[in-house]
Amino acid sequence: MVGSRLFSRLKPEFYEFRPYDADRLYGILEHRIKQAYGKMIISSKALSTLCNFVADECNSNVRYLFKLFLESADAASKGGESSIGLATIEEVIEREKQIIAKCSLNEIKKQAPRMCEVLRIISDL
C-alpha cells in the first residue's frame, strides 16, 4: 500500500540528457581545479586536449575525466613539475588509448575467436 501510494505521488518520468561536449567538460574541470587548488595547475592547451579526448573517446564521462586529471597530476609531481603540461597529458592519453585497445581486443577474443586469429595473422604480415 505504501509503495504504490508513494509511486503514484512521485510520478516518475524519464529524461534523456545529451552527453557533455568538450567545452562543458573544460568548464567543469576548470572550476573544480580552481576550487581545489586555488589556481590553475594545468595549461589551457593540456586541459583542452584532455577534455577533447574524454568527450570524443569516453562518452563525456566526467568521473573518467577527473581520474585522468589526477593521474596526470601524479605523473607531473613525480617528474618534479609544478604544473601539468601538454606532454604529461599526451602520455596519459596514449596510455589510456592502449588500455582501451587491449579491452577491445579482449572483447573480440571472447565474442569472435576466429576473427581475432585472422587479425593476428594479418598483423604478423
C-alpha positions as CSV (number, residue, x, y, z in Angstrom):
1,M,0.0,0.0,0.0
2,V,2.7,2.5,1.0
3,G,4.8,1.6,-2.0
4,S,2.0,2.2,-4.6
5,R,0.9,5.4,-2.9
6,L,4.5,6.7,-2.9
7,F,5.0,5.7,-6.5
8,S,1.8,7.4,-7.6
9,R,2.7,10.6,-5.8
10,L,6.2,10.7,-7.2
11,K,5.1,10.5,-10.8
12,P,8.5,9.3,-12.1
13,E,9.4,10.4,-15.6
14,F,12.4,9.7,-17.7
15,Y,14.6,12.4,-19.0
16,E,17.3,11.9,-21.5
17,F,20.3,14.2,-21.3
18,R,22.8,14.7,-24.0
19,P,26.5,14.0,-23.1
20,Y,28.6,17.0,-22.2
21,D,30.7,18.5,-25.0
22,A,34.4,19.3,-24.6
23,D,33.7,22.9,-23.7
24,R,31.4,22.0,-20.9
25,L,33.9,19.4,-19.6
26,Y,36.6,22.1,-19.7
27,G,34.4,24.4,-17.6
28,I,33.6,21.7,-15.1
29,L,37.2,20.7,-14.6
30,E,38.5,24.2,-14.6
31,H,36.0,25.2,-11.9
32,R,37.0,22.1,-9.7
33,I,40.7,22.8,-10.2
34,K,40.4,26.4,-9.1
35,Q,38.2,25.3,-6.2
36,A,40.6,22.6,-5.0
37,Y,43.9,24.2,-5.7
38,G,43.1,27.9,-5.7
39,K,44.8,28.3,-9.1
40,M,45.2,26.6,-12.4
41,I,47.8,23.9,-12.2
42,I,47.4,22.8,-15.8
43,S,47.9,24.7,-19.0
44,S,44.8,25.6,-21.0
45,K,46.1,23.6,-24.0
46,A,46.6,20.5,-21.9
47,L,43.2,20.8,-20.3
48,S,41.6,21.3,-23.7
49,T,43.4,18.2,-25.1
50,L,42.2,16.1,-22.1
51,C,38.6,17.3,-22.4
52,N,38.5,16.7,-26.1
53,F,39.8,13.1,-25.6
54,V,37.2,12.3,-22.9
55,A,34.4,13.9,-25.0
56,D,35.3,12.0,-28.2
57,E,36.5,8.7,-26.9
58,C,34.9,8.2,-23.5
59,N,31.3,9.3,-23.8
60,S,31.9,12.5,-21.9
61,N,32.3,10.7,-18.6
62,V,33.1,13.3,-16.0
63,R,34.4,10.8,-13.4
64,Y,36.8,9.4,-16.1
65,L,37.9,13.0,-16.8
66,F,38.7,13.5,-13.1
67,K,40.5,10.2,-13.0
68,L,42.7,11.1,-15.9
69,F,43.4,14.5,-14.5
70,L,44.5,13.0,-11.2
71,E,46.8,10.5,-13.0
72,S,48.3,13.5,-14.9
73,A,48.8,15.4,-11.6
74,D,50.6,12.4,-10.1
75,A,52.8,11.9,-13.1
76,A,53.7,15.6,-13.2
77,S,54.5,15.7,-9.4
78,K,56.7,12.5,-9.8
79,G,58.5,14.3,-12.6
80,G,59.2,17.3,-10.4
81,E,56.9,19.6,-12.4
82,S,54.9,22.3,-10.7
83,S,52.1,22.3,-13.2
84,I,50.7,19.8,-15.7
85,G,51.9,20.3,-19.2
86,L,50.8,19.1,-22.6
87,A,53.5,16.4,-22.7
88,T,52.2,14.8,-19.5
89,I,48.6,14.8,-20.7
90,E,49.6,13.3,-24.0
91,E,51.4,10.4,-22.2
92,V,48.4,9.7,-20.0
93,I,46.1,9.8,-23.1
94,E,48.4,7.5,-25.0
95,R,48.4,5.0,-22.1
96,E,44.6,5.2,-21.9
97,K,44.3,4.5,-25.7
98,Q,46.4,1.4,-25.2
99,I,44.2,0.2,-22.4
100,I,41.1,0.8,-24.5
101,A,42.6,-1.1,-27.4
102,K,43.5,-4.0,-25.2
103,C,40.0,-4.1,-23.8
104,S,38.5,-4.0,-27.3
105,L,40.8,-6.8,-28.4
106,N,39.8,-9.0,-25.4
107,E,36.2,-8.4,-26.3
108,I,36.9,-9.6,-29.9
109,K,38.7,-12.6,-28.5
110,K,35.7,-13.5,-26.4
111,Q,33.0,-12.9,-29.0
112,A,34.7,-14.0,-32.2
113,P,37.9,-16.0,-31.6
114,R,38.2,-16.8,-35.3
115,M,38.1,-13.1,-36.2
116,C,40.8,-12.5,-33.6
117,E,43.0,-15.2,-35.1
118,V,42.6,-13.6,-38.6
119,L,43.6,-10.2,-37.2
120,R,46.7,-11.7,-35.5
121,I,47.8,-13.4,-38.8
122,I,47.3,-10.1,-40.7
123,S,49.3,-8.2,-38.1
124,D,52.2,-10.6,-38.5
125,L,52.4,-9.9,-42.2
